[in-house]
Amino acid sequence: MSGTSVIDNLIGIVGQDDVLTESGLKGLGYDRPIIVVRPFAEEQVSEILKLAAIESLAVIPRGSGTKMQLGNNPERADIILSTKKLCRIIEHASSDLTVTSESGVTIGELNDELAKESQFVPIDCPEMELSTIGGVISTNASGSLRLRYGTARELLIGLRIVKSDGTVFKGGSKVVKNVAGYDMPKLYVGSLGTLGLVTEATFRLYPVPEYSENCVASFDSAENCSEAISSLLRSDLALSALDRVDQNLMKLAAENCGLDIKGGNSCLAARVMNVEKAVKTQIAEVSSVCGSNGGNCSVVKENEEAALWDIFREFTRLNET
């Protein structure tokens, strides 16, 4: 089948407006035309992949493109299958603490909707406002909150995938207590789209914590910082996040968040989210542990923490130059 016929068939599946031809894909260096197709239903994804299988065309799934730098560059790219129009939040079962969403919804959009019921999916990956559900699953993206809640792999309880031959795989369920059979959806987490294209996912949710505080500390030696981290991890403290932070990054955070952090070649940041009394008690213990290991500590209040963790989460983008 000719390239023109392929385009005609794709137009027949999704319509004229959702089949585009690009001269190349930024960052991948292709100098020949690539077909970009934007389905808005799982059935269309299936038909596109069936067509690609018949014509031996290479298909690259793409959400917002925030993680396209991962893995090796593809040897071929005939069709870019965009998930931008797979953008519906299908079901939010607030009483069951689950949500089901199409793969083109971003983490930011999802949490904005869940916040109406004081719930959230605790995936704080870089570029949350752009990172799509499909991309997060395909890369097992996560952030600092993985210490308390785990990565996308632990939060995922159900999945719909369209495989390369166009067949649809469904695994897991829309309930948290689902223990029957093999947990097949986990196989697709981190597969970088090589096993199929995610069309729909179901996550377990958590209530938005009542209160949050943070402790940042700098140390004169890497050994003291390491010992403080080990002590915190061995303790009974219910930490939500604990990151070892580069001193230059901590300096940037201090300047932007008004922190009184003096020098030191090793730094850490700890976060506790719970009811206010428990948070204050545990942050005091974090400060004590850091102080006993020679740390210079500063407590970050709830109203200042967003800027702090934004800097830590986005450090790769901030340091692109």
N, C-alpha and C positions, 0 to 999 in steps of 0.2 A: 504494500500500500504506500502511496506517495505521501510526502509531507503535507501536501494540500488536502489529501483525503483524510489524514489523521486529524487535521484541524477541523475539517468539516464534521467529522464524527464527534469531536470534543464539543463543538458548538451545538450539535444535536443533543448532547448530554446536559450541558449547563447553560447554554444560551450564548449569543454573540458577545454580550458585554463582559462575560467572565472567561473568555479565552483571549489571552494577550500574547504577543511575540516580543521578546526582549532580545537586544543585541548581545547581551552577556550578563553574567551575574557578578555583581561587585564582589571583589575579594577572591573569586575562584578563577578568574582569568580566562573564561570561555569567550572565544571571538566569533562564534557562529550563533545564529538565532536559537533561542530556547523558548519553548512554549510554556507559558504560565497559565494554569487553569485554576479557577476558584469555585469549587463545588460548595453548595449550601445544604447538602443532605448526605447522609451515609450511603444511600442508594446510588447517588451520583459518584461518590468516591469508589464504590464497588465497580461501577461501569467503567470508570476511567482506568482503573488498575487491570480490569479484564482486557480492555483494549490494548493497554501497554504490554501486557503479557503476550498477547497474540502477535503484536508487532515488534516484540523484543526491544522495547523502549525503556531506557533507564529513567526512573522516577525518583525525584528528591522531595520528600515532605518538607514544608517550611511554614513556620508560624510567623513570629516577628523577626526571626533571623538573629536573635541575640546570642545564640550558642552555635552558630554555624562554623565557628573556628575550631570546634572540637573534632577530634579524629582526623583521619587523612582526607585530603581533597578527593572527591569522587573522580574516577577515571572518565565517566561519561555523565552527561546531563541532557536528557532529551525533553523531559517535562518537569517543571516545578509545580508541585501540587500544594497550593496555598490553603491553609486552614482558616484564613481570616473570616470567612463567612459561616464557619461552624461555631457560632458565637452565642448559643442559647444556654442559659442556666435552666436545666430541665426540671429539676425537683430539689427543693430544700425541705427535708423532713427535720424540722428543728427539734421536735420531741425525741427523735431517734438519733440526733446529732450526726446526720449524714447529709451530703449534698451530691447531686449528680449534674454534671456539666459537659457540654461539648468541648472539644479539644482546642478551639480557637479563642476561648475566653481567657483573659489574663488573670493572674493571681490577684492583681490589684482590683480588677472589676469584681471578681468573685468575693473577695473579702469586704468590699464596699457593700455588696448585697447582704452578706451574712451578718454584717455589723448591725443591721436593722433588728436582728434577734439576739444581739450581744454574743455572737459566735464568730469563730474564725477557723480557717485552715492554716496551721502554723508553719507555712513554708515561706521563709523570708530570704528567698534567693535574690541575687543581684538583679536590678532592673525589673522589679516586681510589677511595675505598671505596664511593661511591655511583654514580659515572659508569659507565654501561653501554657495552658494546662498540658497540651501535647508535648511541648518542648521540655517542660519540667519533668514529665514522666520519662521521656526518651533519654534525658541526660541525668536523671536522679538528682536534679538540682536541689540545693538546700542552702541554709544559712546558719547563723549562730544558734538558733532555736532547736537545731537538731539534737543538742545535748539532752533536752527535756522531752521533746516530742518525736524525735526521729526524722528521717528524711522522707521524701515522697514515697519511697518503698514501704515504709511502715504505716503511712497514712492512707495508702490506696487499698480499697476493699472491693472494688469492682471495675471492670474495664470492657470496652468494646473496641475491637481492632479489625481493620480490613487488611487481609494478607495480600501478598503480591499477586496472587491469581484472582483477586476480587472476592474471595470468600470471606464471610464475616465470622470472627471469633468473639464469643462472649464468655467472660469468666468472672468469678466472684458473685457478689450480690449487692443489694442496697441496704443491708443490715450489718451492723458491726459484728455481732456474734454469728459468724459464718465459718464453720470449721469442717464442713463436709468436703472430702476429696482434696486433691492437690491444689495449692494456691498458684494457679497458672498465671494470673495477672502479673505476679512479681517477676516472671521471666522476661517480660517486655520492658521493665524499668531499667533504664540505662543502656538500652540496646541501640540508641542513636538512629531509630527509624529503620534499622536493617531487617527487622522481623515483621514489619507491618506498620500501618498508619493508625494512630490512635484517633478514634472519632468521639469517644465518650468515656468519662471516668467518674467514679464515685469515691469520695473521700470521707473518712471519719472526721468529725469536727470537735472542737473544744470550746467551752465558754470563754469569753474574753475575761482575763484576770481582773480582779477588782482594783489591784494596786501594783505598782512596780517601782523598784529602785535599783540602782547600779553602783558598783564600786570599781574604780579604776586605780591601778597602782603601778608605780615604776620601781625598779630594783637596780642596784649598782652592779649586780652580776647575774648572768644567765642561770647560774646554779641556784641562787636564792629564789629567782622567779620560778624555776622548775620545781623546787621544793614546796613553794607555796601552792602551785597548781596541784601537785601530788597530794598535799594535805587536804586541799579542798575536795578533790575527787574521792578521797578515802573517807571523808566525813559523811555525816548524815544530812547535810544540807541539801535541800531540794533546789538546786541551781537550774535556772532556765537556760542560761548561756554562760560559757566560760571560754574566752578566746585569749590566746597569746598574741600580742600586738607588736608590730615593728615600732621602734621608737619614733621614727619620722611620721608614721601614721598617727601615733598617739599625740605627737606634737601638733599635728594638723587638727585632730579632734579637740585638743585642749584650747587651741586658738579660736575654734568655731563654737565651742560650747562653754567657754569661760571657766575651764577647769584649772585648779591650782595644782598642777603636776610639775614637779621639778625634774631635773635630768634623770639619767639612768639608762642603761643600755638594753634593758629588758622590761617589758610591760605586760600587764594583763588587764582584762576587763571582765567583770562578772555581773550577771543580771539575775534578779529574783522577782518572780511574778506570783502573787497569791493574795490573800487578804492582808490588809495593811499591817496588822500587828505581827503576823508571821514574817512578813517581808522585812520590817524594821529589825526584828530580832535576828534574822538570818544575815542581813547586810552588816549588822554590827559584828557578827561572828566572822564574816568574810574579811572585814577590816582588821579584826584582831589577828586572824591567821596571817594575813599579808604583813601586818605590822611586826609580828613576831619573827618574820623571815626577812626583816629589813626593808619592807616596802613603804614607800611614801604614798599614802592613800588619799583618795578624794571620793566623796559620795555624790552621785548624780541623781537628782530628783526626777520624778516622773515627767514633769513638763519639759525637761531638757534632754531626755533620753532619745527621742526620735532622731534628732540631729546627730547624736553620738553614734547610734547604730547604723544610720544611713551612711555615714562616712566609712565605718568598718565594712559594711556590706558592699559598698560600691567602690572599694579601693582599686580594683583592677581597672575600672573605667576612669577613675580619677587620675590614675598613673599611666594612661595610654601614651602620653608624650614621652 
